[in-house]
Amino acid sequence: MPPRVPDLARPPLWPSLLALVAALAACTSLNEEQKSHRRAEIRARWQVTVSEVVGLGPYLAATLEGEQGRWRLYFPRSGSCLELIQAGQRPVYRFEGPFGVVVGEDRTQRCSPVGVGSLVEWRDQQPRRRSQYLVPREQARFAPIPLGEGDPDGQLLLHGSFPLALEIRWPEPMDAVAVVPATPACRAQLDLRKTTMEFRAEGEPVFVLLGDAGPCPIHGFALPLGL
């Protein structure tokens, strides 16, 4: 019968445990490095092309396309924004402030967005407040904003309180402007001045105003300008 091997002669477990800890640390370090790189990319500046520019009351709605993606943003319809935010222009976009800033080629002209029309992308880059299985509801109160001459008839502006905008870390949910399509369901909301608002953590639309005439999706939010 072979002699029994003493326990002390068996290979100790701690080198394997140390290797495992080291591997986990490497993964953690890599994840942090990736996150840091992503944050640097987001905060970098890149050239964009302006397209699909339309007037919406006191705002200019425009799409910016660049290496980092495609965003629909709202700008003041005044000052340097009137020159920078024109279809075909190629300014530089920098991530600073709540919604970034657009800078002209000569770096003397600057225009800061005051709202976002790409709510799905905005929501998905924010830390999640709720589970995707929850569909919270709150009451929204608002009044319509008249559009200017020549503005498209396909959009409506609603100025008021939209509490659920907190779900996407919107800076001023109690004093915001919602952009909605001019559908019969959305037009029916104008007489009510208040309705139930719904937030969706997955898919689109992100926000919906509910009513007897049907759902009214919110296309974007902007900060009030001189209202």
Order of alpha helices (4+ residues) and beta strands (2+ residues): alpha-beta-beta-beta-beta-alpha-beta-beta-beta-beta-alpha-beta-beta-beta-alpha-beta-beta-beta-beta
